[in-house]
Amino acid sequence: HRIAARLRILQELRTHRQMLEFRIGDRVSFAASGHGVLTGTLVKYNQKSVTVITETGGRWHVAPSLLHRCSVRENDSDVDLKLIRFPEIDQG
């Protein structure tokens, strides 16, 4: 029982380490049987997998070992990275 528990813990640590290579909001791709390669956005960490919302609106629970990071295109309108500046407050 101890050996099985140790192997389970090692697998959980490996999965957790793979999950931390990705951040919520990352664009990722993965191969789904019968669906080809799907691309989407990572939206949630689960205990053993991550949740990805695909470009077609599908929700998939995917093992982190199956994910590949997608390069972000400059004209991608999904993320707005503009810095908002607030006017200085007059303290006089």
FENJO-V118479 format. One record per backbone hydrogen bond with DSSP energy under -0.5 kcal/mol. NH is the residue of the N-H (numbers start at 1). CO is the residue of the C=O. Records with the same first field share a line. If there is no record, write none. Layout:
NH=CO, CO
This chain:
5=1
6=2
7=3
8=4
9=5
10=6
11=7
12=8
13=9
14=10
15=11
16=12
17=13
18=14
19=15
20=16
21=18
22=19
25=42
26=23
28=26, 40
29=68
30=38
32=30, 36
35=32
36=32
38=30
40=28
41=53
42=26
43=51
44=51
46=49
50=62
51=44
52=50, 60
53=41
54=52, 58
55=39
57=54
60=52, 58
62=50, 60
66=63
67=64
68=29
70=27
76=73
79=76
81=79
85=83
